[in-house]
Amino acid sequence: MSAKSIYQPPYTITTEILNRVAAISEVIGRLTVLTDQSRALRLRRINRVRTIHGSLAIEGNTLSEAQITAILEGKRVIAPPREVQEVKNALAAYDRFDAWHPEAEKDLLEAHRLLMSGLIDEAGTYRRGGVGVMAGRQVIHMAPPADRVPQLMGNLFRWLTTTDAHPLIASSVFHYEFEFIHPFADGNGRMGRLWQSLILARWNPLFGDIPVESLIFEHQAEYYQALQESTRQTDSAPFITFMLRMILDTVASSAPQVAPQVTPQVGELVAVLQGEMGREALQSALGLLDRKSFRERYLKPALAHGLIEMTVPDKPNSRLQKYRLTDKGRQQRMHLGDGYHHIDSGQ
């Protein structure tokens, strides 16, 4: 198939979309620098549970995050068997997350097989009958006929493989087009959200652990409204705009809470503090003679911001008292970069 004949999903790139792409890229860049490996592993488990809870809750699953965690830990949970099966399937699917390639149609079918195993007969295969999207008793979208699904999905995957659109945009377009086609008898919502996360995770691995689904769940009505509006306009821009807002809100709330607006004095203190240091050593490193000035302008604000901590917290005035950076303080130092690293201690 020539490049010219590759299907092109209809979407408009608005200024709002470009601004959100830029804002998300900036936050993700900062997150990548600040997220150390141990913190990432701790977050992965928490956020995986939140992701699964959010995605399944949108589909009507009533299990709580605590119950999903219990199932993850192999504990018995008293709940409707189908809902427990949905959670077990989702956990199994997300365990395979890193092995799948977003451009591989066979991986999408394998993911659906895992997600819907024991829930529908057609797990892992495209639907063989007509399907509509319901809102209560009202049909809000009639999906294309079943015999067109293989060709439509083939076109969509070819587009995904060849597009030069930014992954934030391409993943949202894919998600919308996937929901429009509705290729499976059931499980289309959770599959669309899973595949968008997979496309994003290939751009930046942090997206494997950022629970966008939990925020979509909180804005469920807007999610369906954006899908409908995009269909009405024959342009997925409304859905792209909505998804980028969800992603931006999620990554912003996932960012470590550092306090970049500290005073230059506090910034200097954070920069020179190595290991555990006493007051005199710190004053000397900063080139300060005035003990009161050091305490009021450097020490107390740094403690108040939670950037440093005492080694003997129950005895603030102990002669053995020393100070060390907190996790937040270390993040602050990284945020400040080299700006305060070259201090002339002779002044």
N, C-alpha and C positions, 0 to 999 in steps of 0.2 A: 504493500500500500504506500502510495507516495505521501510525502509530508503534507501536500496540499489537501489530500482527501481525508486527513485525520479529523475526526469530529472535534469541534470547538464548542464547549459549553458556553452559553451566553451569559456574560457577566460584565458589569461596568466597574472600573476602578475609580472610586470617588476620592476626593481630598480627605474625607473622614477615614476611609479605609487606609490610605497611605499614612496618615498621621498615627493611626493605631498600630500599624505594622512597625513604624519607627519607635513608638513608645514601648511596645512589647520587646523589640530587639534590644533596646537600651536596658530594660529591667533584666532580661535574660542574660545579657552580657555581665551585668553586675552580680547576678545570682551565681553564674558560673565561676566567677572569681571567689565569691564568699563561701560557697558550699564546699566544705571539706568532705573527704570520703566517709568518715565515720558518721557525720551528720546526715549525709545522703542516705546511708544504709538505714539509719534510725527513721528517717522520714519516709523511706520507700514503703515500709510495712504499714505505717499509719495512713499514708496517702493512698496506698493500694486499696485498703479497706474503705476509705472515704469515696474513692472512685467507683468501686463496685456497688457500694450503698447508693450513691447518687444515680448511677446508670440504671440499676434495677428498680429503684424507687420510682423513677419516671414511668416505668412499665407496670407499676402497681404492686411491687414487692414490698411487704410490710416489715421485713426484718430490720432490726436496728444495727448500728455499727458495732455495738457490744456483742450481739448475736453472731454477726459475720466474723468478728474476731474469734469468738468461741469455736465456730466451725473451722476457721483457719488453724486453730490449735488442736483440732481433732476432738473437741468436746461435743457432747450430745446437746442438741437444742430442741426444745419443744416448740414446734411451729408447723404450719402446713407443709407436707412433704414436697409439694411442687416448688415452694419458695426456697426450701433448703436445697433442693436439687439445682435451682437456678444459681444459688450462691456457690455451691460446689463446682458447678460448670464454669462460672465466671472466674473463680480462683484458679482452676486448671488452665483456662484460656490465658489469663494474665501471666501465669508461670511460663507460658510459651512465647510471650510478647517479644522478647529479644531475638527470637529465632525467625520471626516472620519478616518478609520483605513487602513493603506496601504496594509495589508494582506487580506482585505475583498473584494472579487470580486464584491459583491453586491454594495459596496460603489463606486467602479470604474464605474459601470454601472449607478449608481445614479448621479455621477459627470458628466458623458458624457451626460446624459439626460438634466441636467441643462445647460451645456456648449453649447449644440447643439439644444436646444428647439426652435422650430419655424424656424430652418435653414435646417434641413433634416427630412425626415419621420421616419428614423430609430434611432432617438435620444434615447439613453439608451439601445439599443440592438446591438448585434454583427451583422456584415454585412451578407447579404445573397447572395452576388455575388462576382465575382472576382474583384480585385483592383490592380492597379500598381502605383508606385511612378514616377512622371514625373519631368524631368528637361527641361523646354521648351517643345519641341515636342518629346523628347527622353524618353523612358521608362528606368529608371535606376534601378528599382527593381520591380519584380513581386511577390506580396505577396502570401503566401500559399493559397490553395483553401478554400472557405468559410466553407465547411463542417468540416475542420480540426481545425477551430478557437477555438471552445469551449474547445477541448481537449488541444490544445497548451497553451491557457490562464490558464486552470486549472493546467497544469504542471508548468507554470511560477509562479503562486501564491503559489503552494506547495513548490517550491524551495525557494521563498522569505521567507516563514514562517519558513523554517528549516535551511537556510544557516547561517554559522557562519562568513561569509565575513563581513568586516568592512562596515558600512552603506554607506560610501562614494563610496565604490566599488560596493556594492550590488545595490544601487540606480542607478548607471550608467549602470550596467549589465541589470537591469530591463528595463531601458529606451531604451537601444539598442534592446533587445529582443522584447519589445513591438512594436517598430517601424518596426522591421523585420516582425512580425506577421501581423501588420496593421489590428487590429481586427474590426475596425469600417469603415463604408462607407465614413466618413469624420470626421475631428477633431482629427486625430491620433497624429499629431505633438503637439498640445496644451495639449492633454491628457497625452502624454508621459512626457512632461516637468512638468506638474502639479503633476504627480505621483512621479516623482523623488524628487521634492520639499517636497512632503508629507512624503516620506520615510526619508528624511534628517531631517525634522522638528520633527519627532518622536525621532531622535537621539539627536538633540539640537533644542529647540523651535526657536532660532534665525533664522533658515532657513525658517521659515514662513514669514519672513520679509526681506530676502536678495534677491534682484532682479537679480538672475542669468540669467533669460530670456533676460533682456535688453542687457547683454553682448553677449549672443548667437546671438542675432539679429545683433549686430555689426560684428560678425564673422560667418555670415550665410553660406557663401560658404564653410568654413572649417567644419561647423557642418554637412552639407550633405556629404562632402568629407570623414569625419571620419566615418559616417554611411556606406558609400559605401566601404571604405577600410576594415572595420570590416567584412562586408559581403563577400568581396573578399577573406579575409584570413580565414574565418570561425572561427574568434576569435575577441571578442569585445574589446581587449586591445587598439587598436587605438582610439575607441570611449571613453573608460574609461579615457585614457590619455588626450584627448581633453576636456572632461567634467570637469576633475579635474583642468585643467588649467583655465577654465572659472570660476569655483567655487573659486579657490585660488585668482584670480584677483579680483573677486567680493567681497569676504570677506576682502581682504586686503584694498580695496578702501572704504569699509564700516567701517573700524576700526577708532575710534577717533584719530585725529592727535595729539598725544602727542609728546613731544620732550625728549626722554629718555637720550639724550647725553648732559645733562646740567652739569655744573661744580658742584663739591661737595659743593661750597659755596651757589650756587642757590638752590641746593637740601636741604641744611640745613635751608635756609630761608623758603622754601615751607613747610618744616616739622614743624617749630615752629610757623608759622602764624596761629593764632586762631581768628576767627571772624574778627573784624576790629582793627588794631593796628597801633599806630603812630611810627615814626622813633625811638624815644628814647626807647619805649617799645620793639621794635624789636631788637635794638642793645643790650639791656639788656638781652633779652631772648637768644641771640646768644653769650653773653659774650664778646662783642666787645666794645673797647673804642675809636678806631679811626673812626671818622665820615666819613672821605674821603674814607678810605678803604671800609667801609660798603656801601657807595653810589656806588663806582665804581665796586666792586667785587660781591656785593650781590644784591642791589636794582635795579640798571640800567639794568643788564642782565635779571633779573626776569621780569621786565617790558617789555623789548624788546622781550622776549620769549612769552609774553602774558599770563604768569602764575599768575601774580598778577595785580591788577588795583588800581588806586587812587580813593578815595571817593570824592575828589574835583578835577576832572580832568582838569577843566578850570583854576585852580589856583594851579599849581604844587608846588609852594613855600609857600602855605598857612600854617600858624602855626596850623591850624585845620586839616591839611592833615593826612589821615590815609590810610592804605593799606589793601586789602582783596584778597583772592584767587579767580581766575576766575574758570569756569568749567574745563578749560584745566589744571589749577593749581591743582584742586582737583584730576583730573585723574592722573596727574603727581605724586601726593603724594601716590596714590594707587599703581602706577607703581613702585615707589621707595620702597614701603613696609615699613618695620621697620628699614631700613638701617640707617636712620638719626634721629630716634626718641629718641635716648639715648645720648643726647649732654650734656656734663658737662659745664654748664653755668659759672662755677667758673674759667674757663681757659681763 
